[in-house]
């Protein structure tokens, strides 16, 4: 049976269409990232692929196709904007309502990423502590005949160094849960620093809004005062005119009386 070789021109291979994320797409992506949580999974690649499949299926009518790599890169880019407080980039192509939703979702994703860092550092420290503890137990469980008599062949300085090492080993047997983890402390400090900066920025915005509202109230009060002065001036003008008209009518009546009496 003869083989048929079909030559496919290079230019005819369909290329993957480049998609652009809008504010609505970002919100859908972040919600799915929170639901699947690839940061806490033992197989993050599979979870990112799951996120891409769900988003592609949900936005099938828009012909919006994304894979695991695109979802991960977009999520990390948004997190980078959020950590650097690059709010103009986060507000781009969206309303204030969408931006508020995106900011809340990014805060949750940031917490998931921080939990991942704490989990990894905690497992690494736990493994090192177990290795150190097992090594110490092996040394302590050696029988007396198997242990060499170091005092006979080593000078006093060497025995003091050995005592120091034994003292350090005893300290290593103490529970390690209370010992601070540098990685955990650094992650917590970064989160606290970010939250403090965000709180300061929000406080400044609230102060500016209050200042603007005070100025608006002062302007409104000035307008009300001017309006009252105008109304008072008009009222006085009407009273003055009424008084003049009354005087004129009285003069005319007096003249008419004089004419009637003379007639």
NULO-493047 format. One record per residue (C-alpha): residue in three letters; x, y, z; residue number from 1. Coordinates in Angstrom, 3 decimals, decimal comma. Example, Ala and Ser with C-alpha at 12.3 -4.5 7.8 and 13.67 -1.06 7.14 Angstrom:
<rs>
+---------+----------+----------+----------+-----+
| residuo |       c1 |       c2 |       c3 | num |
+---------+----------+----------+----------+-----+
|     Ala |   12,300 |   -4,500 |    7,800 |   1 |
|     Ser |   13,670 |   -1,060 |    7,140 |   2 |
+---------+----------+----------+----------+-----+
</rs>
This chain:
<rs>
+---------+----------+----------+----------+-----+
| residuo |       c1 |       c2 |       c3 | num |
+---------+----------+----------+----------+-----+
|     Unk |    0,000 |    0,000 |    0,000 |   1 |
|     Unk |    1,478 |    3,300 |   -1,063 |   2 |
|     Unk |    1,831 |    6,105 |    1,425 |   3 |
|     Unk |    0,349 |    9,467 |    0,536 |   4 |
|     Unk |    2,424 |   12,362 |    1,794 |   5 |
|     Unk |    0,517 |   15,582 |    2,109 |   6 |
|     Unk |    2,654 |   18,690 |    2,197 |   7 |
|     Unk |    1,189 |   21,449 |    4,324 |   8 |
|     Unk |    2,464 |   24,926 |    3,519 |   9 |
|     Unk |    4,048 |   26,679 |    6,456 |  10 |
|     Unk |    1,887 |   29,742 |    6,028 |  11 |
|     Unk |   -1,325 |   27,676 |    6,262 |  12 |
|     Unk |   -0,705 |   26,507 |    9,874 |  13 |
|     Unk |   -3,292 |   28,324 |   12,010 |  14 |
|     Unk |   -1,741 |   30,530 |   14,627 |  15 |
|     Unk |   -3,260 |   30,940 |   18,069 |  16 |
|     Unk |   -5,230 |   34,156 |   18,282 |  17 |
|     Unk |   -3,877 |   36,681 |   20,771 |  18 |
|     Unk |   -6,551 |   37,616 |   23,296 |  19 |
|     Unk |   -6,768 |   40,813 |   25,305 |  20 |
|     Unk |   -8,065 |   40,825 |   28,859 |  21 |
|     Unk |  -10,650 |   43,422 |   29,771 |  22 |
|     Unk |  -11,661 |   44,360 |   33,316 |  23 |
|     Unk |  -14,541 |   41,877 |   33,131 |  24 |
|     Unk |  -12,212 |   39,110 |   31,926 |  25 |
|     Unk |   -9,811 |   39,877 |   34,805 |  26 |
|     Unk |  -12,617 |   39,495 |   37,333 |  27 |
|     Unk |  -13,686 |   36,138 |   35,833 |  28 |
|     Unk |  -10,051 |   34,966 |   35,881 |  29 |
|     Unk |   -9,443 |   35,998 |   39,506 |  30 |
|     Unk |  -12,657 |   34,369 |   40,699 |  31 |
|     Unk |  -11,671 |   31,098 |   39,052 |  32 |
|     Unk |   -8,127 |   31,319 |   40,466 |  33 |
|     Unk |   -9,598 |   31,693 |   43,967 |  34 |
|     Unk |  -11,961 |   28,762 |   43,351 |  35 |
|     Unk |   -9,258 |   26,400 |   42,010 |  36 |
|     Unk |   -6,347 |   27,776 |   44,132 |  37 |
|     Unk |   -3,358 |   26,594 |   42,068 |  38 |
|     Unk |   -1,047 |   28,117 |   44,706 |  39 |
|     Unk |   -2,020 |   25,511 |   47,299 |  40 |
|     Unk |   -2,099 |   22,514 |   44,931 |  41 |
|     Unk |    0,630 |   19,880 |   44,635 |  42 |
|     Unk |    0,074 |   20,004 |   40,859 |  43 |
|     Unk |   -0,162 |   23,734 |   40,063 |  44 |
|     Unk |    0,272 |   23,189 |   36,326 |  45 |
|     Unk |   -2,824 |   21,009 |   36,166 |  46 |
|     Unk |   -4,855 |   23,535 |   38,192 |  47 |
|     Unk |   -3,780 |   26,432 |   35,951 |  48 |
|     Unk |   -4,807 |   24,340 |   32,939 |  49 |
|     Unk |   -8,168 |   23,740 |   34,639 |  50 |
|     Unk |   -8,602 |   27,501 |   35,111 |  51 |
|     Unk |   -7,897 |   28,063 |   31,399 |  52 |
|     Unk |  -10,389 |   25,373 |   30,357 |  53 |
|     Unk |  -13,173 |   26,788 |   32,531 |  54 |
|     Unk |  -12,646 |   30,354 |   31,299 |  55 |
|     Unk |  -12,475 |   29,257 |   27,657 |  56 |
|     Unk |  -15,710 |   27,305 |   28,051 |  57 |
|     Unk |  -17,455 |   30,196 |   29,825 |  58 |
|     Unk |  -16,407 |   32,719 |   27,143 |  59 |
|     Unk |  -16,863 |   30,417 |   24,169 |  60 |
|     Unk |  -19,335 |   32,769 |   22,495 |  61 |
|     Unk |  -16,710 |   35,542 |   22,557 |  62 |
|     Unk |  -14,096 |   33,229 |   21,011 |  63 |
|     Unk |  -11,924 |   33,914 |   24,063 |  64 |
|     Unk |   -9,361 |   31,087 |   24,386 |  65 |
|     Unk |   -6,639 |   30,991 |   27,048 |  66 |
|     Unk |   -4,301 |   28,273 |   28,275 |  67 |
|     Unk |   -2,580 |   27,619 |   31,602 |  68 |
|     Unk |    0,421 |   29,799 |   30,799 |  69 |
|     Unk |   -1,686 |   32,786 |   29,736 |  70 |
|     Unk |   -3,837 |   32,576 |   32,886 |  71 |
|     Unk |   -0,794 |   32,301 |   35,155 |  72 |
|     Unk |    1,043 |   35,203 |   33,467 |  73 |
|     Unk |   -2,015 |   37,476 |   33,599 |  74 |
|     Unk |   -2,654 |   36,648 |   37,271 |  75 |
|     Unk |    0,960 |   37,321 |   38,264 |  76 |
|     Unk |    0,940 |   40,599 |   36,297 |  77 |
|     Unk |   -2,177 |   41,787 |   38,153 |  78 |
|     Unk |   -0,619 |   40,747 |   41,471 |  79 |
|     Unk |    2,520 |   42,689 |   40,585 |  80 |
|     Unk |    0,414 |   45,808 |   39,877 |  81 |
|     Unk |   -1,424 |   45,293 |   43,181 |  82 |
|     Unk |    1,757 |   44,846 |   45,235 |  83 |
|     Unk |    3,360 |   47,941 |   43,677 |  84 |
|     Unk |    0,100 |   49,894 |   44,171 |  85 |
|     Unk |    0,003 |   50,671 |   40,452 |  86 |
|     Unk |   -3,676 |   51,619 |   40,630 |  87 |
|     Unk |   -3,803 |   53,400 |   37,220 |  88 |
|     Unk |   -2,844 |   50,135 |   35,491 |  89 |
|     Unk |   -5,503 |   48,233 |   37,444 |  90 |
|     Unk |   -8,168 |   50,847 |   36,637 |  91 |
|     Unk |   -7,399 |   50,718 |   32,903 |  92 |
|     Unk |  -10,337 |   49,801 |   30,630 |  93 |
|     Unk |  -12,890 |   49,513 |   33,431 |  94 |
|     Unk |  -15,348 |   51,346 |   35,627 |  95 |
|     Unk |  -14,896 |   52,162 |   39,309 |  96 |
|     Unk |  -17,320 |   49,359 |   40,227 |  97 |
|     Unk |  -15,284 |   46,778 |   38,293 |  98 |
|     Unk |  -12,060 |   48,148 |   39,796 |  99 |
|     Unk |  -13,436 |   47,744 |   43,326 | 100 |
|     Unk |  -14,351 |   44,108 |   42,605 | 101 |
|     Unk |  -10,933 |   43,482 |   41,065 | 102 |
|     Unk |   -9,151 |   44,967 |   44,090 | 103 |
|     Unk |  -11,080 |   42,740 |   46,538 | 104 |
|     Unk |  -10,349 |   39,633 |   44,456 | 105 |
|     Unk |   -6,648 |   40,509 |   44,182 | 106 |
|     Unk |   -6,466 |   40,813 |   47,965 | 107 |
|     Unk |   -7,795 |   37,258 |   48,302 | 108 |
|     Unk |   -5,370 |   35,944 |   45,655 | 109 |
|     Unk |   -2,501 |   37,668 |   47,473 | 110 |
|     Unk |   -3,475 |   35,870 |   50,680 | 111 |
|     Unk |   -3,490 |   32,536 |   48,821 | 112 |
|     Unk |   -0,004 |   33,252 |   47,467 | 113 |
|     Unk |    1,208 |   34,189 |   50,957 | 114 |
|     Unk |   -0,230 |   30,963 |   52,389 | 115 |
|     Unk |    1,704 |   29,032 |   49,732 | 116 |
|     Unk |    4,967 |   30,713 |   50,825 | 117 |
|     Unk |    4,274 |   29,902 |   54,471 | 118 |
|     Unk |    3,452 |   26,275 |   53,642 | 119 |
|     Unk |    6,633 |   25,749 |   51,611 | 120 |
|     Unk |    8,894 |   27,372 |   54,202 | 121 |
|     Unk |    7,185 |   25,497 |   57,034 | 122 |
|     Unk |    7,637 |   22,117 |   55,327 | 123 |
|     Unk |   11,309 |   22,831 |   54,632 | 124 |
|     Unk |   11,989 |   23,811 |   58,241 | 125 |
|     Unk |   10,095 |   20,802 |   59,531 | 126 |
|     Unk |   12,136 |   18,454 |   57,321 | 127 |
|     Unk |   15,435 |   19,952 |   58,502 | 128 |
|     Unk |   14,373 |   19,699 |   62,151 | 129 |
|     Unk |   13,414 |   16,046 |   61,725 | 130 |
|     Unk |   16,754 |   15,254 |   60,076 | 131 |
|     Unk |   18,644 |   16,989 |   62,887 | 132 |
|     Unk |   16,578 |   15,199 |   65,551 | 133 |
|     Unk |   17,082 |   11,755 |   63,951 | 134 |
|     Unk |   20,834 |   12,331 |   63,725 | 135 |
|     Unk |   20,932 |   13,283 |   67,403 | 136 |
|     Unk |   18,931 |   10,192 |   68,416 | 137 |
|     Unk |   21,356 |    7,971 |   66,509 | 138 |
|     Unk |   24,282 |    9,492 |   68,391 | 139 |
|     Unk |   22,566 |    9,133 |   71,759 | 140 |
|     Unk |   21,512 |    5,509 |   71,183 | 141 |
|     Unk |   25,046 |    4,253 |   70,490 | 142 |
|     Unk |   26,182 |    1,704 |   73,071 | 143 |
|     Unk |   28,973 |    2,641 |   75,433 | 144 |
|     Unk |   31,545 |    0,107 |   74,001 | 145 |
|     Unk |   30,956 |    1,511 |   70,517 | 146 |
|     Unk |   31,717 |    5,069 |   71,599 | 147 |
|     Unk |   35,399 |    5,937 |   71,421 | 148 |
|     Unk |   37,044 |    7,353 |   74,549 | 149 |
|     Unk |   37,831 |   10,768 |   73,191 | 150 |
|     Unk |   39,247 |   12,052 |   76,480 | 151 |
|     Unk |   42,208 |    9,672 |   76,261 | 152 |
|     Unk |   43,346 |   10,746 |   72,803 | 153 |
|     Unk |   42,157 |   14,354 |   72,563 | 154 |
|     Unk |   43,393 |   17,373 |   74,472 | 155 |
|     Unk |   41,062 |   19,300 |   76,819 | 156 |
|     Unk |   40,309 |   21,924 |   74,141 | 157 |
|     Unk |   38,849 |   19,243 |   71,863 | 158 |
|     Unk |   36,678 |   17,823 |   74,641 | 159 |
|     Unk |   35,356 |   21,299 |   75,392 | 160 |
|     Unk |   34,434 |   21,678 |   71,724 | 161 |
|     Unk |   32,634 |   18,328 |   71,880 | 162 |
|     Unk |   30,736 |   19,460 |   74,980 | 163 |
|     Unk |   29,719 |   22,602 |   73,143 | 164 |
|     Unk |   28,390 |   20,541 |   70,250 | 165 |
|     Unk |   26,458 |   18,300 |   72,642 | 166 |
|     Unk |   24,966 |   21,375 |   74,286 | 167 |
|     Unk |   23,842 |   22,685 |   70,896 | 168 |
|     Unk |   22,375 |   19,276 |   70,065 | 169 |
|     Unk |   20,347 |   19,349 |   73,298 | 170 |
|     Unk |   19,037 |   22,751 |   72,380 | 171 |
|     Unk |   18,015 |   21,395 |   68,981 | 172 |
|     Unk |   15,799 |   18,827 |   70,762 | 173 |
|     Unk |   13,619 |   21,645 |   72,084 | 174 |
|     Unk |   10,337 |   22,244 |   70,226 | 175 |
|     Unk |   10,921 |   24,284 |   67,119 | 176 |
|     Unk |    7,397 |   25,593 |   66,769 | 177 |
|     Unk |    8,248 |   28,761 |   68,717 | 178 |
|     Unk |   11,379 |   29,547 |   66,721 | 179 |
|     Unk |   10,657 |   32,311 |   64,221 | 180 |
|     Unk |   10,947 |   31,437 |   60,546 | 181 |
|     Unk |   12,793 |   34,111 |   58,612 | 182 |
|     Unk |   10,855 |   33,426 |   55,415 | 183 |
|     Unk |    7,490 |   33,553 |   57,224 | 184 |
|     Unk |    8,424 |   36,774 |   59,025 | 185 |
|     Unk |    9,561 |   38,339 |   55,768 | 186 |
|     Unk |    6,299 |   37,381 |   54,036 | 187 |
|     Unk |    4,219 |   38,739 |   56,914 | 188 |
|     Unk |    6,268 |   41,947 |   57,009 | 189 |
|     Unk |    5,757 |   42,483 |   53,277 | 190 |
|     Unk |    2,000 |   41,990 |   53,640 | 191 |
|     Unk |    1,829 |   44,309 |   56,669 | 192 |
|     Unk |    3,902 |   46,944 |   54,864 | 193 |
|     Unk |    1,613 |   46,752 |   51,844 | 194 |
|     Unk |   -1,520 |   47,017 |   54,001 | 195 |
|     Unk |   -0,064 |   50,005 |   55,871 | 196 |
|     Unk |    0,735 |   51,806 |   52,604 | 197 |
|     Unk |   -2,733 |   51,050 |   51,313 | 198 |
|     Unk |   -4,325 |   52,312 |   54,548 | 199 |
|     Unk |   -2,289 |   55,532 |   54,363 | 200 |
|     Unk |   -3,319 |   56,085 |   50,734 | 201 |
|     Unk |   -6,995 |   55,510 |   51,596 | 202 |
|     Unk |   -6,684 |   57,886 |   54,572 | 203 |
|     Unk |   -5,254 |   60,599 |   52,317 | 204 |
|     Unk |   -8,079 |   60,095 |   49,833 | 205 |
|     Unk |  -10,680 |   60,367 |   52,599 | 206 |
|     Unk |   -9,076 |   63,562 |   53,903 | 207 |
|     Unk |   -9,070 |   65,066 |   50,411 | 208 |
|     Unk |  -12,738 |   64,118 |   49,946 | 209 |
|     Unk |  -13,644 |   65,692 |   53,293 | 210 |
|     Unk |  -11,763 |   68,850 |   52,360 | 211 |
|     Unk |  -13,619 |   69,057 |   49,036 | 212 |
|     Unk |  -16,952 |   68,543 |   50,789 | 213 |
|     Unk |  -16,145 |   71,317 |   53,260 | 214 |
|     Unk |  -15,341 |   73,664 |   50,382 | 215 |
|     Unk |  -18,596 |   72,717 |   48,643 | 216 |
|     Unk |  -20,544 |   73,406 |   51,844 | 217 |
|     Unk |  -18,858 |   76,787 |   52,227 | 218 |
|     Unk |  -19,735 |   77,666 |   48,641 | 219 |
|     Unk |  -23,345 |   76,600 |   49,182 | 220 |
|     Unk |  -23,534 |   78,659 |   52,377 | 221 |
|     Unk |  -22,166 |   81,689 |   50,532 | 222 |
|     Unk |  -24,764 |   81,234 |   47,776 | 223 |
|     Unk |  -27,541 |   80,950 |   50,347 | 224 |
|     Unk |  -26,342 |   84,109 |   52,126 | 225 |
|     Unk |  -26,244 |   86,024 |   48,834 | 226 |
|     Unk |  -29,704 |   84,791 |   47,927 | 227 |
|     Unk |  -31,052 |   85,942 |   51,290 | 228 |
|     Unk |  -29,487 |   89,381 |   50,823 | 229 |
|     Unk |  -31,037 |   89,644 |   47,355 | 230 |
|     Unk |  -34,469 |   88,648 |   48,624 | 231 |
|     Unk |  -34,173 |   91,118 |   51,517 | 232 |
|     Unk |  -33,165 |   93,894 |   49,110 | 233 |
|     Unk |  -36,126 |   93,111 |   46,834 | 234 |
|     Unk |  -38,475 |   93,092 |   49,830 | 235 |
|     Unk |  -37,188 |   96,491 |   50,970 | 236 |
|     Unk |  -37,491 |   97,854 |   47,431 | 237 |
|     Unk |  -41,126 |   96,689 |   47,196 | 238 |
|     Unk |  -41,895 |   98,242 |   50,574 | 239 |
|     Unk |  -40,307 |  101,547 |   49,536 | 240 |
|     Unk |  -42,280 |  101,590 |   46,273 | 241 |
|     Unk |  -45,500 |  100,788 |   48,112 | 242 |
|     Unk |  -44,834 |  103,655 |   50,501 | 243 |
|     Unk |  -44,203 |  106,066 |   47,624 | 244 |
|     Unk |  -47,353 |  104,951 |   45,812 | 245 |
|     Unk |  -49,349 |  105,382 |   48,995 | 246 |
|     Unk |  -48,031 |  108,902 |   49,419 | 247 |
|     Unk |  -48,856 |  109,737 |   45,782 | 248 |
|     Unk |  -52,407 |  108,459 |   46,156 | 249 |
|     Unk |  -52,830 |  110,468 |   49,323 | 250 |
|     Unk |  -51,638 |  113,645 |   47,551 | 251 |
|     Unk |  -54,045 |  113,016 |   44,671 | 252 |
|     Unk |  -56,939 |  112,487 |   47,092 | 253 |
|     Unk |  -56,114 |  115,725 |   48,908 | 254 |
|     Unk |  -56,114 |  117,643 |   45,629 | 255 |
|     Unk |  -59,437 |  116,149 |   44,617 | 256 |
|     Unk |  -60,954 |  117,100 |   47,979 | 257 |
|     Unk |  -59,763 |  120,668 |   47,586 | 258 |
|     Unk |  -61,292 |  120,912 |   44,110 | 259 |
|     Unk |  -64,581 |  119,469 |   45,316 | 260 |
|     Unk |  -64,765 |  121,886 |   48,212 | 261 |
|     Unk |  -63,951 |  124,865 |   45,970 | 262 |
|     Unk |  -66,522 |  123,792 |   43,442 | 263 |
+---------+----------+----------+----------+-----+
</rs>
